[in-house]
Amino acid sequence: VSVLTGIIKISLKTFLECVRLRSFGRYGLQQIQVDCQYLQLYLWRFVSDENLVHFLLDEIVASTAHRCLDPVTMEQSVIEVICERG
């Protein structure tokens, strides 16, 4: 589990840095919201510190919103429905 935790941590930090280097539109932000929710649903099984995953995914969404030209977020209920069907 510790090896997987390290790999996931590095991957999420890289994802966060990539987000910080880009600009996003409304739909880019909403796609990142869905992606992070999906990852949050399934990544916790593979890490020893679940809070780390939640923190990094929240940072990714917050950074995306900060870098968004038209920050209109999707409702949490809609995101959950999309992730349940995926």
PyMOL commands that place a pseudoatom at each C-alpha (Angstrom):
pseudoatom trace, name=CA, resn=VAL, resi=1, chain=A, elem=C, hetatm=0, pos=[0.000, 0.000, 0.000]
pseudoatom trace, name=CA, resn=SER, resi=2, chain=A, elem=C, hetatm=0, pos=[2.838, 2.440, 0.761]
pseudoatom trace, name=CA, resn=VAL, resi=3, chain=A, elem=C, hetatm=0, pos=[4.230, 2.127, -2.783]
pseudoatom trace, name=CA, resn=LEU, resi=4, chain=A, elem=C, hetatm=0, pos=[0.787, 2.793, -4.247]
pseudoatom trace, name=CA, resn=THR, resi=5, chain=A, elem=C, hetatm=0, pos=[0.345, 5.720, -1.863]
pseudoatom trace, name=CA, resn=GLY, resi=6, chain=A, elem=C, hetatm=0, pos=[3.607, 7.221, -3.114]
pseudoatom trace, name=CA, resn=ILE, resi=7, chain=A, elem=C, hetatm=0, pos=[2.669, 6.747, -6.756]
pseudoatom trace, name=CA, resn=ILE, resi=8, chain=A, elem=C, hetatm=0, pos=[-0.789, 8.251, -6.266]
pseudoatom trace, name=CA, resn=LYS, resi=9, chain=A, elem=C, hetatm=0, pos=[0.642, 11.174, -4.287]
pseudoatom trace, name=CA, resn=ILE, resi=10, chain=A, elem=C, hetatm=0, pos=[3.185, 11.958, -7.013]
pseudoatom trace, name=CA, resn=SER, resi=11, chain=A, elem=C, hetatm=0, pos=[0.516, 11.614, -9.716]
pseudoatom trace, name=CA, resn=LEU, resi=12, chain=A, elem=C, hetatm=0, pos=[-1.910, 13.968, -7.981]
pseudoatom trace, name=CA, resn=LYS, resi=13, chain=A, elem=C, hetatm=0, pos=[0.813, 16.535, -7.294]
pseudoatom trace, name=CA, resn=THR, resi=14, chain=A, elem=C, hetatm=0, pos=[1.793, 16.397, -10.972]
pseudoatom trace, name=CA, resn=PHE, resi=15, chain=A, elem=C, hetatm=0, pos=[-1.860, 16.825, -11.944]
pseudoatom trace, name=CA, resn=LEU, resi=16, chain=A, elem=C, hetatm=0, pos=[-2.028, 19.864, -9.638]
pseudoatom trace, name=CA, resn=GLU, resi=17, chain=A, elem=C, hetatm=0, pos=[1.057, 21.416, -11.231]
pseudoatom trace, name=CA, resn=CYS, resi=18, chain=A, elem=C, hetatm=0, pos=[-0.363, 20.851, -14.713]
pseudoatom trace, name=CA, resn=VAL, resi=19, chain=A, elem=C, hetatm=0, pos=[-3.588, 22.601, -13.662]
pseudoatom trace, name=CA, resn=ARG, resi=20, chain=A, elem=C, hetatm=0, pos=[-1.581, 25.561, -12.347]
pseudoatom trace, name=CA, resn=LEU, resi=21, chain=A, elem=C, hetatm=0, pos=[0.067, 26.008, -15.740]
pseudoatom trace, name=CA, resn=ARG, resi=22, chain=A, elem=C, hetatm=0, pos=[-3.157, 26.187, -17.777]
pseudoatom trace, name=CA, resn=SER, resi=23, chain=A, elem=C, hetatm=0, pos=[-6.216, 28.335, -18.219]
pseudoatom trace, name=CA, resn=PHE, resi=24, chain=A, elem=C, hetatm=0, pos=[-9.667, 26.776, -18.244]
pseudoatom trace, name=CA, resn=GLY, resi=25, chain=A, elem=C, hetatm=0, pos=[-13.104, 27.592, -19.553]
pseudoatom trace, name=CA, resn=ARG, resi=26, chain=A, elem=C, hetatm=0, pos=[-16.372, 26.803, -17.810]
pseudoatom trace, name=CA, resn=TYR, resi=27, chain=A, elem=C, hetatm=0, pos=[-16.595, 23.281, -19.177]
pseudoatom trace, name=CA, resn=GLY, resi=28, chain=A, elem=C, hetatm=0, pos=[-12.953, 22.546, -18.398]
pseudoatom trace, name=CA, resn=LEU, resi=29, chain=A, elem=C, hetatm=0, pos=[-13.627, 23.389, -14.749]
pseudoatom trace, name=CA, resn=GLN, resi=30, chain=A, elem=C, hetatm=0, pos=[-16.719, 21.212, -14.714]
pseudoatom trace, name=CA, resn=GLN, resi=31, chain=A, elem=C, hetatm=0, pos=[-14.801, 18.313, -16.285]
pseudoatom trace, name=CA, resn=ILE, resi=32, chain=A, elem=C, hetatm=0, pos=[-12.081, 18.620, -13.624]
pseudoatom trace, name=CA, resn=GLN, resi=33, chain=A, elem=C, hetatm=0, pos=[-14.809, 18.575, -10.957]
pseudoatom trace, name=CA, resn=VAL, resi=34, chain=A, elem=C, hetatm=0, pos=[-16.204, 15.318, -12.356]
pseudoatom trace, name=CA, resn=ASP, resi=35, chain=A, elem=C, hetatm=0, pos=[-12.739, 13.783, -12.761]
pseudoatom trace, name=CA, resn=CYS, resi=36, chain=A, elem=C, hetatm=0, pos=[-11.731, 14.619, -9.197]
pseudoatom trace, name=CA, resn=GLN, resi=37, chain=A, elem=C, hetatm=0, pos=[-14.995, 13.292, -7.777]
pseudoatom trace, name=CA, resn=TYR, resi=38, chain=A, elem=C, hetatm=0, pos=[-14.494, 10.035, -9.686]
pseudoatom trace, name=CA, resn=LEU, resi=39, chain=A, elem=C, hetatm=0, pos=[-10.921, 9.736, -8.439]
pseudoatom trace, name=CA, resn=GLN, resi=40, chain=A, elem=C, hetatm=0, pos=[-12.071, 10.472, -4.901]
pseudoatom trace, name=CA, resn=LEU, resi=41, chain=A, elem=C, hetatm=0, pos=[-14.581, 7.625, -5.093]
pseudoatom trace, name=CA, resn=TYR, resi=42, chain=A, elem=C, hetatm=0, pos=[-12.024, 5.034, -6.164]
pseudoatom trace, name=CA, resn=LEU, resi=43, chain=A, elem=C, hetatm=0, pos=[-8.506, 6.083, -5.110]
pseudoatom trace, name=CA, resn=TRP, resi=44, chain=A, elem=C, hetatm=0, pos=[-9.020, 5.903, -1.349]
pseudoatom trace, name=CA, resn=ARG, resi=45, chain=A, elem=C, hetatm=0, pos=[-8.840, 2.099, -1.493]
pseudoatom trace, name=CA, resn=PHE, resi=46, chain=A, elem=C, hetatm=0, pos=[-5.232, 2.201, -2.608]
pseudoatom trace, name=CA, resn=VAL, resi=47, chain=A, elem=C, hetatm=0, pos=[-3.739, 4.680, -0.123]
pseudoatom trace, name=CA, resn=SER, resi=48, chain=A, elem=C, hetatm=0, pos=[-2.903, 4.545, 3.556]
pseudoatom trace, name=CA, resn=ASP, resi=49, chain=A, elem=C, hetatm=0, pos=[-3.843, 8.209, 4.167]
pseudoatom trace, name=CA, resn=GLU, resi=50, chain=A, elem=C, hetatm=0, pos=[-7.259, 8.934, 2.690]
pseudoatom trace, name=CA, resn=ASN, resi=51, chain=A, elem=C, hetatm=0, pos=[-7.119, 12.571, 3.839]
pseudoatom trace, name=CA, resn=LEU, resi=52, chain=A, elem=C, hetatm=0, pos=[-4.108, 13.213, 1.611]
pseudoatom trace, name=CA, resn=VAL, resi=53, chain=A, elem=C, hetatm=0, pos=[-6.085, 12.176, -1.472]
pseudoatom trace, name=CA, resn=HIS, resi=54, chain=A, elem=C, hetatm=0, pos=[-9.035, 14.369, -0.456]
pseudoatom trace, name=CA, resn=PHE, resi=55, chain=A, elem=C, hetatm=0, pos=[-6.755, 17.340, 0.201]
pseudoatom trace, name=CA, resn=LEU, resi=56, chain=A, elem=C, hetatm=0, pos=[-4.922, 17.074, -3.132]
pseudoatom trace, name=CA, resn=LEU, resi=57, chain=A, elem=C, hetatm=0, pos=[-8.122, 16.592, -5.127]
pseudoatom trace, name=CA, resn=ASP, resi=58, chain=A, elem=C, hetatm=0, pos=[-9.702, 19.603, -3.410]
pseudoatom trace, name=CA, resn=GLU, resi=59, chain=A, elem=C, hetatm=0, pos=[-6.576, 21.623, -4.242]
pseudoatom trace, name=CA, resn=ILE, resi=60, chain=A, elem=C, hetatm=0, pos=[-6.843, 20.574, -7.888]
pseudoatom trace, name=CA, resn=VAL, resi=61, chain=A, elem=C, hetatm=0, pos=[-10.462, 21.759, -8.120]
pseudoatom trace, name=CA, resn=ALA, resi=62, chain=A, elem=C, hetatm=0, pos=[-9.676, 25.007, -6.270]
pseudoatom trace, name=CA, resn=SER, resi=63, chain=A, elem=C, hetatm=0, pos=[-6.690, 25.731, -8.530]
pseudoatom trace, name=CA, resn=THR, resi=64, chain=A, elem=C, hetatm=0, pos=[-8.781, 25.013, -11.609]
pseudoatom trace, name=CA, resn=ALA, resi=65, chain=A, elem=C, hetatm=0, pos=[-11.486, 27.402, -10.409]
pseudoatom trace, name=CA, resn=HIS, resi=66, chain=A, elem=C, hetatm=0, pos=[-8.820, 30.023, -9.765]
pseudoatom trace, name=CA, resn=ARG, resi=67, chain=A, elem=C, hetatm=0, pos=[-7.397, 29.561, -13.283]
pseudoatom trace, name=CA, resn=CYS, resi=68, chain=A, elem=C, hetatm=0, pos=[-10.830, 29.537, -14.938]
pseudoatom trace, name=CA, resn=LEU, resi=69, chain=A, elem=C, hetatm=0, pos=[-11.923, 32.418, -17.148]
pseudoatom trace, name=CA, resn=ASP, resi=70, chain=A, elem=C, hetatm=0, pos=[-15.644, 31.804, -16.492]
pseudoatom trace, name=CA, resn=PRO, resi=71, chain=A, elem=C, hetatm=0, pos=[-15.867, 29.885, -13.182]
pseudoatom trace, name=CA, resn=VAL, resi=72, chain=A, elem=C, hetatm=0, pos=[-19.325, 28.313, -13.123]
pseudoatom trace, name=CA, resn=THR, resi=73, chain=A, elem=C, hetatm=0, pos=[-19.229, 25.145, -11.049]
pseudoatom trace, name=CA, resn=MET, resi=74, chain=A, elem=C, hetatm=0, pos=[-21.466, 22.148, -11.514]
pseudoatom trace, name=CA, resn=GLU, resi=75, chain=A, elem=C, hetatm=0, pos=[-23.870, 21.174, -8.734]
pseudoatom trace, name=CA, resn=GLN, resi=76, chain=A, elem=C, hetatm=0, pos=[-22.594, 18.365, -6.500]
pseudoatom trace, name=CA, resn=SER, resi=77, chain=A, elem=C, hetatm=0, pos=[-25.741, 16.288, -7.105]
pseudoatom trace, name=CA, resn=VAL, resi=78, chain=A, elem=C, hetatm=0, pos=[-25.140, 16.375, -10.879]
pseudoatom trace, name=CA, resn=ILE, resi=79, chain=A, elem=C, hetatm=0, pos=[-21.501, 15.369, -10.405]
pseudoatom trace, name=CA, resn=GLU, resi=80, chain=A, elem=C, hetatm=0, pos=[-22.536, 12.424, -8.217]
pseudoatom trace, name=CA, resn=VAL, resi=81, chain=A, elem=C, hetatm=0, pos=[-25.053, 11.198, -10.820]
pseudoatom trace, name=CA, resn=ILE, resi=82, chain=A, elem=C, hetatm=0, pos=[-22.407, 11.391, -13.568]
pseudoatom trace, name=CA, resn=CYS, resi=83, chain=A, elem=C, hetatm=0, pos=[-19.889, 9.456, -11.455]
pseudoatom trace, name=CA, resn=GLU, resi=84, chain=A, elem=C, hetatm=0, pos=[-22.432, 6.797, -10.486]
pseudoatom trace, name=CA, resn=ARG, resi=85, chain=A, elem=C, hetatm=0, pos=[-23.212, 6.081, -14.141]
pseudoatom trace, name=CA, resn=GLY, resi=86, chain=A, elem=C, hetatm=0, pos=[-19.518, 5.972, -15.126]
for i in range(1, 86): cmd.bond("trace and resi %d" % i, "trace and resi %d" % (i + 1))
show_as sticks, trace
zoom trace
